[in-house]
Amino acid sequence: MMKKYFLLIIGCCTCLATFAQSAKTVAIIPEPVKTVVKKGQFVLPKQISIAAGSIKSMAEVTRFLKNKLETATGAKVKISNSQVATIKLAFLKKADATLGYEGYHLYVTKQGVSIKANSAAGLFYGAQTFLQLLPKQIESKELVKHVNWVAPFVDVIDYPRFGWRGLMLDVSRHFFTKNEVMEYIDQMAAYKFNILHMHLTDDEGWRIEIKSLPRLTTVGAYNVKKIGQFGNFSAPTPDEPRNYGGFYTQEDIKELVKYASERFINIMPEIDVPGHSLAAIVSYPELSVTAAANTYQVHSGERLSVDNTLNPSSEKTYAFLDKVLTEVAQLFPFGYVHMGGDECTKEYWAKSDSVTALMKKENLKNYEEVQSYFEKRLETIVESKGKKFMGWDEIIEGGLGPNAAVMSWRGIKGGIIAAKLGHQVVMSPTTYAYLDYMQSDRITEPHVYASLRLNKTYQFDPIPDSVDAKLILGGQANLWTEQVYNFRQVEYMTWPRAMAIAEDVWSPKEKKSWKSFFPKVENHFERLNEAEIKYSPAVYDPSFEAKINADNKLEVELSTEVTGLDIYYSFDNSFPDRFYPKYTEPLVVPKDASQLRIITYKGKQPIGRMLTMPISELQHRADARKRGN
């Protein structure tokens, strides 16, 4: 009898241990509305069947799942109509209004996996969540052997907080190939983003083929290759080849749109005007108010000293934009076209007789109203193509067009103003959502004028208290690529901060918790390693705070944005490990030291990067702080 009792105890303990392990490994990003983890695990068989009926719209989901499961597990996946299947996909017989268009129910039980939704999009997002329940090796692009392919028993009910969950990729400052954009789309889809905003035109290159205006790509898509710090390059010489760049043909765009739609992502094009238009002006100088425009060249990253604005007083400008938008509208099914409107310098307009004449004719009081005149005419053109007009928040300044939607980037103030005027808004403020900002100290990152840490990104809430929430379409993070030269750096700048944005725009506000979010991020670091996707470990890098103390000595305070880390340091030019002094209080810098080296550990394992901080840099910061700068 005692033996049976002992075996029962052991069995219960084993069951509880399995449950605890399952609960620990549930690391879903973005956090679902409701997740119930149950005792037990489902084991994927070597012969997997997916039941999806014969509904055509489910084909994209089944194809995605089949490819993902076969690639990593080596299992044979069969698509069938059988009710006895490993994974069952089904539309709800009666639509669930709570789930909406993109929500889903996911059940993992002893019998298998069931995903139910109102739409194929919901089934796709349920499939993404299921994959996150499987071991990290599911993210591998090749067969992985000797893995126990199990998923914990769970019930998940989930739906997004916002319908607009975007990432913007600037493909103008540096060009990224069609295949690289497809890879970015795959990465977005894994975290339930549904809008890719492509910044297709700027001073450094025009990236979309417009067949009626061929010089936009034969001339406007190429500049002189420069490597270093954008904005401080030497001016290109006449003998340097202008062969750096590229563009997407219309066939490329069609492929990208189709590829994205199969992953339930819309692509929104941006044609940035009237500022940021040097590539267009170089291609067609008559678009500028400046006579010297026919001597301009596409910008390569040197200090900009020429007119990059379109002429708002010329009918040639509006005829040009009509041609561009005719072709753009036909290529992108998405309902919105973003037309820029940001950072439009007015100095060349102020010198133009034709702009002065326009102001007199239209009774425009200032150059913000001149831009408003331009934007309203542009809005009419966009709407004539069956699209909705969107612009950056500068389009508010001279008066918004009647139906314009606003993307608020200079904080949330512009979005609040627009919403109070009854306009639709997407929030993408620099304070939380600019992925080109430095993630760590500037001694380690490509220099940009501001920093944005992961924990700050996680604090983003697209809805201000003072506006009608129905007018806030959602939120978006933006990756400008002046300092991003290759696709691996695109990944590094995007992840993990885009994980935070994903949770900001999908998860219920009350479910968000940094304390629970960051352990999930660490779990996903391992998954990104399996997928060979680059990410930033900057979250483990300390922050440096330098000051002159009461004894007139240089002092530095170190802090980390995550808990449980130890910082070890040296001033003697050697490379510290955990046997070096541990940081416990602000450090007084030795008189003749030239550098401070630090590294972070979690327990006995180094987890952060070895950072070298010049003492001269600390002195500079302390002096600036003392001056109040």
N, C-alpha and C positions, 0 to 999 in steps of 0.2 A: 504493500500500500504506500509506504514511504517513497519507494522508488518511482511509482506512478506520479505521486505528488511532486517529487523533485523534477521529473521530466516536464510536468505541466508548467512549473515555475520557469524552467529554462525556455520552454516554448514561448511563454508570454513575454519574457525579457527579450528574446530574439525578435518577436513581433514588434515590440515597442522600439527596439533599436532600429529596425528596418523603417518603421514609421518616422522616427526622429531623423534618420538619414534622408528619407524622401522629402520631409518638410524642409530640411536644410538646403537641399539641392533645388528647390523650387525658387527660381530667380528669374521671374518674368519681367521683361522691360518692353513696353511700358506696363506699369502695375495695373492689373485688371480691376474692374469694378468689384468683383467678389470672387475669391478663390477659397475653396474648401479642400484641404489636403486630407486624404483618408488613408487608412492602413493598407499597405500592400503595394505591389508594383506589377505593372503589365509588361510582359516580355514579348518583344517583337519576334514573330516567327521568321524563319528563313524564306518562307513563301508568303508574301504579303499580298492581300487583295484589298482593293479600294472599291467600294460600292458607291456609285454616284448617279445611278439612273442613266437616262439617255438625254438629259438636258444639256444642250450645247453650251450654255454659259458656264457650266461646271468644268468644262474641258481644260480651261486654263489652270484651275486649282488642282485637278488630278494630274495634269502634266507636270506641274511644279513639284508636287509631292512625290510623284514617281521618280523624277530625276534626282531629287534630294536624297531620297531613301536608298535608291539603287547605288548612287555614287559612293556613299560612305560605308554603307553596311554590306554591300555586295548581294543583298537579297534580291530575289526575283519579285517584281511588283506587277500584279495583274489588275487591270481595270475591268470591273464586271457590274452586272445589275443584281448580283446575288444579295440576299438579305443576311447571309452568313458571311461576313467579311471582317478583315482586320480593322479597317477604317471605314466608317460609314459617313458619307456627306449627304445632307438632305436639307431641302428648303422646308421651313415650317409650314404645316398645312394651313394654319391660321397665322397671319402676320402678327408679330409681336411688336407693338408700337414702341415699347421701351428700348428694344434693341436698335430700332431704326435701320438705316441702310447698311451700316458697317458693323453692327454688333453681331455677337454669336454666343451660342452655348457650346461648351466643350466638356465632354465627359470621358474620362479614362477609367475603365473598370476591368475586372477580370475577363470579361467577354471581348474587350477591344476598345476602340476609340470611336466616339460619335461626335460629329460636329454638325450643329443645326443653326440655320440663319435665315434671314429674310431674302438674302441676295448672295450672289457669288462672291462679292467683296467680303461679306461677313465670313463666308466659309474660308476664304483665303487668309483672313486675319486669325481665324481659329486654327488653321493649319500652321501658321507662324508660331502661335503660342504652343501648340503641341510640340513642334520641333525644339523649342526652348526647354521642354521638359525632358528631352532625351539627352544622353551624355554629350559632352562638348565635342566629341569626335564627329558628330553628325555634320559639323560645319566644314569638314575636310573636303577638298576637291578631288580626293582619290580614295581608293579602298583602304579601310582601316580594319585590321584583323584583331582578334582577341579582345573584343569589347563586349561587355554585357549590355545589350541594347534594351534597356528597361526605361519605363516612365512611371512616375508615382500615380496612384489613383487620385484623381482630382475631379471636382466639379467647378467649372469656371463660367461665370456669367460676365459678359464684357461688352462695352460699347464706348465710343469715343466721346470726350467732352466737347470737342470742336470738329467741324467738318473740314476746316482748312488747317492742314498739318504739313508745313512746307519746309524745304531746304532750297536755298538759292546757291547755284554754282556759277561763278563768273568764269566764262570760257573765252572772254575777250582779252583780258590782261595777259593770260597765258592760255594757249589753246590745248584742249584735251580731246583725244581721239574719240570717235564714235564708240569703240569698244570700251574705252575707259568710262565714258558716260554710262554705258550699259552696266558696267560693274558698279558704278555709284548708285544706279537705280536699284540693283539687287540689294545693296547694303541698306538703302533707305527702306525698302520693302520689309526687310527683316524687323524693323522697328516701327512699322505701321505708319510711316509717312505716306501721304497721298498726293503731294504736289511737288514737282521739280520745277523751280523757277530758273530758267536759263537766261543769264545776262549775256546776250548775243552780240551786242555792239558797244563799242567805246572808243576812246582815243587810240588804243593799241591794236585794234583790229575789228573788222566786220566779219562775222563768222557764219552768215547764212546766205546761201545763193539766192539772188533775186534775178531771175532770167531777163527781165526787162531793163535791168541796170547792171550789166556785167562787170563794170569797173569796180563795183563795190567789193568784189572778191578777187578780181585779177590784180587790182592795185591795193585796195583797202584791207586785205587780209594778211598783209606781210609787212614786217619791219626788220630792223637790225637786231640780231640776237645780242642781249646784254646779260651778264651775270654779275651779281653783286647786290647792292641796296637800291631798290627801285626809288626813283625820284632824285637820286644823286649820281646817276650815270653820266659819263662824258657824252657830249653831243656826238651823234654818229657823223663820220666823215663821208664825203661823197663816194669814196671807193669801197666802203663797206657794203657787202651784199645785203639786199633786202629780200631775204628768202626764209625768214623765221615766222612761223604762224601756221595758218591753214583755215579751212572753213568746212562747213557741212553742206554737201549738195542737197538738193531737195529730196533726192532718194534717201540720203542719210537721215534726214529729218523724218521722213515717213517711217523708216525702220525704227528710229528711236521712239517715235510716238506709239507705234505698234508694240514695241518691246515693253514700254512703260505701261501701256493699257493692259497688257497681259498680267501685269503685277499690280493692277488697280491704282496706278499712278497717272495723274494728268501732268502734261508738260505745259507750263505757261511761258511763252516767249517774252523777252523784254527787248524792245528797240529803244535805246536811251537817247532821248532828244528833249529839248533843243541843245542842252549842254552835252558834254562827253561825246561830241560828234565829229571829232577830227578825222577819223578813218573815212567817214562819209564825205567830208569836205575835201579831203585829199583826192578822193575818187571823182568828185564833181564840185570843183571850186566855186561854181556859180551859186552854190547853196549858202555861201558866207557873205556877210556884209563887208568883208575886207578884201580890197583889191589884190593884196599880196597872197591871197589864198592859193593861187596857182603855183606858188613856190613851196608850199608846205609839204611835209612828209609825215607818214604815219608815226605816231609817237612810239619810242622805244624804251621809255622809262627815265629819260633825262628830265631836267627841270622844264616844265611846260611854260612856254613863253609866247604862244600864238593863240589866235582865236579858234576856239573849239565849239562855237555855238552856231546853230542854224539861223538864217535870216528870217525873222518873223514877219517882215514886211513884204516879202517877195512871194508872188504866186507860184514861182518855180519850186519853192520849198514845199508847198501844199500839194502840188502835182507830184513831186518826188515821193512824199509820204503816202499819197494815195496809191501809187504804184507798189511801194513796199508793202503796204498793208493788204492790198488785194492778194498778193501772193502769200504773205504770212498767214492771213486768215484762212486760206484754203489748206494750209499745211497742218495747222494745229486745231483740233476739234474743241479744245477747252474753251470755255465761254469768255474768259478774260484775256486781254492783251495788255501787258505792262508797257507803258510808254515813258518810263523814267521821270524826267522833270527835275532831277536833283542837281545841286551845285552848278547852277547856270550862271556863269559870270556875265555881268551886264555892261562891262566897260567898253566893249566894242560896239554894242548897240548905242551907247551914249554918244559915240563919235559918228554915228551913221545918219546922214540926211534923210534916207528913206525911212528909217525907224522914227525919226523926229516927225516926219510927215504923217506916218501912220498914227502916232500918238495924237496929233492935232485932229486928224480925220475922225478917229474913234473916241476922242475925248478921254484919253488915257492919262492919268495923273502921274504915274511913275513907272519904272521898269518892271516892277512886280506885276502891275496891271498889263504891261505888254506881254509878259509871259502868260498871264491868265488868258489874254486874248488868243495867244498861240494855242494854249492847252484846250480851250473851248472849241476852237476850230478843229483841232486834232481829235477831240472827243467825237465830234460829228462824223469825221472820217472813219474812226474806229467803229462807231455804231452803224454806219452805212454798210459795213462788212459783216454785220450780224454779231458783233462782239461787244463786250463791256469794257470800258476804259478804266485803267488803274494807273496810278502814279505815286511817286514818293511824296512825302508830306509837304515839300516845297510848293506843290501845286495849289495848296490852300492860300498862299500868301496874297495873291492878287485877286482872290475870289474863285471859289470852286465852280466847275461846270455842273450842270443840273444832275447828272447821273454818275459822276466820277466816284470811283472807289479809291481809298487812300491806304497806302502802306506806310505805316509810321515808323521811321527809323531813328529820328533825332529824339530819343526817349519816347514817351507815350503821349506827350502833350498834343502833338499834331493829330493823333488818333482820337483823343478826347474831343478836340475841336470839331473834327469831321463828324464824329458820331453825334455830337450835340446838334449839328446841322442836318442830321438825318441821313448821313452817308455811310455806306459800308466801309469797314476798316479791317485790315490785317495788321496785327502788332508784330513788329520785328525790331525792337529797340536795341541800340548799341549797348545799352547798360546790361543786357542779359543775353543777347542773341547774335552778336557779331563774332563769327568763328575765325575771322582773320586776326583777331586780337591775340596778344601773347597769352599763353596758358601758364607760364611760369615767370621767373625773374628774367629781366631783359638780357642778362649775361648769357642765357641759354637759348633764347628764342630769336628767330628773325625779327628785327626791330620794327615794331609798329607803335603807334603813338599811345596805345592803351593796353591794359591787361584785362582778361576775363577768366577767372578761375571757375572750375567745375561747380563748386558749391554755390557760386553766385548765379550761374546759369540755371541751376536747379530752383532758384527762387522766383523765376519768371512766372507771372500770372497775366495772361493777355487781357483780362477784364478789369478795368479800373472801376472803383466803387461808384463813380459819379455818372456812368453812362448806361444806356439801354443795352443790355447784354446781347440782345438779338442782332444788333448792328455790328458786333465783333465777330467776324467770320472765323477767326482763329489766330494762330501765331506761326512764326516762321523764323528760322535761323539763316543767316547770310554768310557765305564764304566768298569774300573778295580775294583775288589771287595776285595782287601786285607782287607779293613776296612768296608766292607759291609757284614753283617752277616745274614741278612734276607731280604725277598722280599719287605717288607714295606720300608726298607732303599734303596733298588734298586729304588723304585718309587720316594722317596724323593730326591735322587741324580739325577734322570733323569729329573724330571719336576720342574720348567718350562724351564730349560736350553735347553732341547730337542725341545721345541717350537721354540726357537730362531734358533736352527740348522735347523729345518724344513723350516723356512722362508729363511734362508741363502741358502739352496740348491734347493728350489722350486721357490721362488718368483723372479720376475725380479729385478735386482739390483737397478734400478731406482725407484721401488715401495717401497723399504725398508725405514722405518722411525721409529726410536726409539720412537718418540713422539706419533705416532699412534699405534705402536706395544704394548707398555706396557699397555694401557687401555684395549686392547684385552686380554692380559694375565690375567688381573684382572677379566675380564668376564669369562675366562676359569678356573680360580681358583674356581669359583662358580660351574662350570660344573664338575670339578674334585671332588668337595665336594659331588655332587649328585651321582657320580660314585663310591664314597668311595675309590678314588685313592689318595694316600698320595703325597704331594708335599712340596717343601721348601718355606717358607715365607722369606727367607734370603734377598730378594730384599728390604725389609723394614728395615733391620738392618743397623745401621750406621757403617761407617768405623772410626777407631780410629787412629789418628796421634799424637804421643807423641814426645816432644822435650824439651830440656833445654833452657829456654828463656834468654833474655839479662840480667835479674835480677838473673840468676842462679837458677830459680825455675822451677819445673816440670809443663809443660803446655800440654794440650790435645786439639786437634782440631777434631771435629766431622763433618761428611758429609754423605749425602745419595745419592744413585744412581738414585732415582726418586724424582721429584719435588712435592711440595705441602704437605710435611710432616713437622710436628713440633716434636722436640726432647725435652723431659723433663728429668730432672736428679736429683740425690741426691748424697751427699757424706756422709750422716749420717747413713748409713746402713738401711734406710727405703726404701719402695717401691714407687717410684714416679708415679703420675698420672698427669693429665693436670692442676692440681692446684699447682703443684710444679714449681720451676724455669724453664723457657724455655731457651733452648740453643740459643744464638744469636751471641756469639763470643767465641774464644778460652778460655778454662777454666784453671785457675791457681789452681793446686791441693792443698788443705789445708794441712798444715804441718803434721798433725797427722792422716789424713784420711787413711783408709785401703782399701776402695773400692769405685768405681764409679758405680752407677746404672743408666741405661737409658731406656727409652721406647719411641717409636714413635707413634704419633697420626695423624689421618687425620680428621681435624675438631675436633669434640667432641668424636670421636671413637678411642680407642686404636687399632692400626693395626699391630704394630711390637711386637716382643718378649721382655720381660723384660730381659735385659742383665746385668750381673754383671762382671765388669772389676776390677781385683785386681790392686791396686796401684803399687804393686811390679812388675807386668807385664808391666805397663806403664813405670816405671822407667827403667826396663831392655831394653825396646825398645828405650827409649830416650838416654840411655847410648850407645847403639849400633849405633844409628844414629850419635851421637857425634863422635864416633870412626870411622865413615864412613863405617860401616859394613852393 
